[in-house]
Amino acid sequence: MATQLSLNFDVPGAQSDATLLRDPAFEQNKQDAIHRWVPWIAGFSAGFVGDALQHYLPDPGRRDIHVLDPFAGVGTTLVESLRRGYNVTGIELNPFAALAARVKCSAFTRDPGKLLSAIVSFERQARERTDPIDKAFERGDDVFQCTPAPKSRPPAAFRSRTPFFSPAVEQKVLHCLDLINEVADPHIRELMSLALGSILVQVSNYSYEPSLGSRAAAGKTNVLNADVVSLLSARLYMMYHDVIVYRDEMMQWTPLPSSRVIEGDARLMLQTVEEDSIDIVITSPPYLNNYHYVRNTRPHLFWLNFVSKPSDLKRLERSNFGKYWQTVRGAEPSKLQFNFPYLKQIIDEIAVKNPQKHVYGGKGWANYAIEYFNDCYTLCQNFYRTLRKGALAIIVLGNSIIQGVNVPTDLLFGHIGELCHLKLDEIHILRKKRVGNSIINSSIRNGGSYEISLYEAAVILRKD
């Protein structure tokens, strides 16, 4: 049943049968092989991707199907599509997430014997280098005096209000980095780097609540020491066992499906994805909620040497889909690149809120919303260009509340798709009451009642 755009923009009444598309939240992946390697708050669940492929592909038995995810994250859509024998392309701006997607997509091609040998060697050498640190810590000695000292150094430009690692933990992480850098095989080296990145926050003085913040601010004690080697080795052995399962699954496909992960923003679709080549898009762009994906991976980006200075982060922020409120709040007023009177009405309503707060009031937030929906328009143009005739794009979005104004992003995106010559087939409500939206100006954050509900929805667009 198609969902018609209505001027009151109520939550759509389209089919919301939970048996059709499962909850897309990444939480479901934490016990699943391959997907459990890297926690990712903005990721899909494997079950949701599987449901979408099964229900929406016109001929799921075809082997020449090409799946696209222009916001690939850590690669859930890509991996689940590969497992079904489909060719995949992913685009991901965040270098750490792109590493995860790339490693996971190619992991089934790794030689398990070589991987196991590298893990055993790593664990043995890491123990030899870090045991003196534990002994010094127990005696109360200066862990920086332990020999041999690590060759790696903490990233010079990385700053945090609370020391990110306690001294003993920092020395252990540096020794692990040394050993990873010494691995000759670049594919195994990348896999080990991903494993280290997956435990960085766990052994640090920070945590996700859900955004990255100090443990002290969350009422937790700092991590004075941690068994970094055991945690990292356990993650590596888990990855090794998952690779064996993954290889067995993939051997049913001859020839093997192809995969590529492109690091950069979604606008690279214009240069890297052929016209009329995609059978289905399954993706979730950043929501209009100012969740700062770049800042929440700052430790990974600096410690794994993806960035070396703050300007590298600024480049990522400027390239992010929709940018961030912080990057556009003080800029000259932005303008919508397309004609959509009802969206303009919503933005105008936001713009006049709380003028006494200047850029922190409605004016700054209106700029953010305009930049976001301009990027939505560009994205839909790219979908029209790259999708085959009759192919679908499934886009998961959540509505937002900005300065107390409801912004039904799913309905707005659906209409923007129609402006780009796509057909809005339907909208499915997937999950009600998301909380923790960083730009809510309401009592929801404090558990109070409010007349606007938060939800996530799947917008289904078709190229006729």
Secondary structure as the mmCIF struct_conf table of DSSP 4:
data_model
#
loop_
_struct_conf.conf_type_id
_struct_conf.id
_struct_conf.beg_label_comp_id
_struct_conf.beg_label_asym_id
_struct_conf.beg_label_seq_id
_struct_conf.end_label_comp_id
_struct_conf.end_label_asym_id
_struct_conf.end_label_seq_id
HELX_LH_PP_P HELX_LH_PP_P1 ALA A 2 LEU A 5
TURN_TY1_P TURN_TY1_P1 LEU A 7 ASN A 8
HELX_LH_PP_P HELX_LH_PP_P2 ASP A 10 PRO A 12
BEND BEND1 ALA A 14 ALA A 14
TURN_TY1_P TURN_TY1_P2 ALA A 18 LEU A 20
BEND BEND2 LEU A 21 LEU A 21
STRN STRN1 ALA A 25 ALA A 25
HELX_RH_3T_P HELX_RH_3T_P1 PHE A 26 GLN A 31
BEND BEND3 ASP A 32 ASP A 32
TURN_TY1_P TURN_TY1_P3 ALA A 33 ILE A 34
HELX_RH_3T_P HELX_RH_3T_P2 HIS A 35 TRP A 37
BEND BEND4 VAL A 38 VAL A 38
TURN_TY1_P TURN_TY1_P4 ILE A 41 ALA A 42
HELX_LH_PP_P HELX_LH_PP_P3 GLY A 43 GLY A 43
STRN STRN2 PHE A 44 PHE A 44
HELX_LH_PP_P HELX_LH_PP_P4 SER A 45 SER A 45
HELX_RH_AL_P HELX_RH_AL_P1 ALA A 46 TYR A 56
BEND BEND5 PRO A 58 PRO A 58
TURN_TY1_P TURN_TY1_P5 PRO A 60 GLY A 61
BEND BEND6 ARG A 63 ARG A 63
STRN STRN3 HIS A 66 ASP A 69
TURN_TY1_P TURN_TY1_P6 PRO A 70 PHE A 71
TURN_TY1_P TURN_TY1_P7 GLY A 73 VAL A 74
BEND BEND7 GLY A 75 GLY A 75
HELX_RH_AL_P HELX_RH_AL_P2 THR A 76 ARG A 83
TURN_TY1_P TURN_TY1_P8 ARG A 84 GLY A 85
STRN STRN4 ASN A 87 GLU A 92
BEND BEND8 LEU A 93 ASN A 94
HELX_RH_AL_P HELX_RH_AL_P3 PRO A 95 SER A 106
HELX_RH_3T_P HELX_RH_3T_P3 ALA A 107 THR A 109
BEND BEND9 ARG A 110 ARG A 110
HELX_RH_AL_P HELX_RH_AL_P4 PRO A 112 ARG A 139
TURN_TY1_P TURN_TY1_P9 GLY A 140 GLY A 140
HELX_RH_3T_P HELX_RH_3T_P4 VAL A 143 GLN A 145
BEND BEND10 THR A 147 PRO A 148
HELX_LH_PP_P HELX_LH_PP_P5 ALA A 149 PRO A 150
BEND BEND11 LYS A 151 LYS A 151
TURN_TY1_P TURN_TY1_P10 ALA A 156 ALA A 157
BEND BEND12 ARG A 161 THR A 162
BEND BEND13 PHE A 164 PHE A 165
HELX_RH_AL_P HELX_RH_AL_P5 PRO A 167 ASN A 181
TURN_TY1_P TURN_TY1_P11 GLU A 182 GLU A 182
BEND BEND14 ALA A 184 ALA A 184
HELX_RH_AL_P HELX_RH_AL_P6 PRO A 186 ILE A 199
TURN_TY1_P TURN_TY1_P12 LEU A 200 VAL A 203
BEND BEND15 SER A 204 ASN A 205
STRN STRN5 TYR A 206 TYR A 208
BEND BEND16 GLU A 209 SER A 211
STRN STRN6 LEU A 212 SER A 214
TURN_TY1_P TURN_TY1_P13 ARG A 215 ARG A 215
HELX_RH_3T_P HELX_RH_3T_P5 ALA A 216 ALA A 218
TURN_TY1_P TURN_TY1_P14 GLY A 219 GLY A 219
HELX_RH_AL_P HELX_RH_AL_P7 VAL A 228 MET A 250
TURN_TY1_P TURN_TY1_P15 MET A 251 GLN A 252
BEND BEND17 THR A 254 PRO A 255
HELX_LH_PP_P HELX_LH_PP_P6 LEU A 256 SER A 258
STRN STRN7 SER A 259 GLU A 263
BEND BEND18 GLY A 264 GLY A 264
HELX_RH_3T_P HELX_RH_3T_P6 ALA A 266 LEU A 268
HELX_RH_AL_P HELX_RH_AL_P8 MET A 269 THR A 272
BEND BEND19 VAL A 273 VAL A 273
TURN_TY1_P TURN_TY1_P16 GLU A 275 ASP A 276
STRN STRN8 ILE A 278 THR A 283
HELX_LH_PP_P HELX_LH_PP_P7 PRO A 285 TYR A 287
TURN_TY1_P TURN_TY1_P17 LEU A 288 ASN A 289
TURN_TY1_P TURN_TY1_P18 TYR A 293 VAL A 294
HELX_RH_3T_P HELX_RH_3T_P7 ARG A 295 THR A 297
HELX_RH_AL_P HELX_RH_AL_P9 ARG A 298 TRP A 303
TURN_TY1_P TURN_TY1_P19 LEU A 304 ASN A 305
BEND BEND20 PHE A 306 PHE A 306
BEND BEND21 LYS A 309 LYS A 309
HELX_RH_AL_P HELX_RH_AL_P10 PRO A 310 SER A 319
BEND BEND22 ASN A 320 ASN A 320
TURN_TY1_P TURN_TY1_P20 PHE A 321 GLY A 322
HELX_RH_AL_P HELX_RH_AL_P11 TRP A 325 VAL A 328
TURN_TY1_P TURN_TY1_P21 ARG A 329 GLY A 330
BEND BEND23 ALA A 331 GLU A 332
HELX_LH_PP_P HELX_LH_PP_P8 PRO A 333 SER A 334
BEND BEND24 GLN A 337 PHE A 338
HELX_RH_AL_P HELX_RH_AL_P12 PRO A 341 ALA A 351
TURN_TY1_P TURN_TY1_P22 VAL A 352 VAL A 352
BEND BEND25 LYS A 353 LYS A 353
HELX_RH_3T_P HELX_RH_3T_P8 PRO A 355 TYR A 360
BEND BEND26 GLY A 361 GLY A 361
HELX_RH_AL_P HELX_RH_AL_P13 GLY A 362 THR A 386
STRN STRN9 LEU A 387 GLY A 398
STRN STRN10 SER A 400 ILE A 402
TURN_TY1_P TURN_TY1_P23 GLN A 403 GLY A 404
STRN STRN11 VAL A 405 VAL A 407
HELX_RH_AL_P HELX_RH_AL_P14 THR A 409 LEU A 419
TURN_TY1_P TURN_TY1_P24 CYS A 420 HIS A 421
STRN STRN12 LYS A 423 LYS A 432
TURN_TY1_P TURN_TY1_P25 SER A 438 ILE A 439
BEND BEND27 SER A 442 SER A 443
HELX_RH_3T_P HELX_RH_3T_P9 ILE A 444 ASN A 446
TURN_TY1_P TURN_TY1_P26 GLY A 447 GLY A 447
BEND BEND28 GLU A 451 GLU A 451
STRN STRN13 TYR A 455 ARG A 462
#
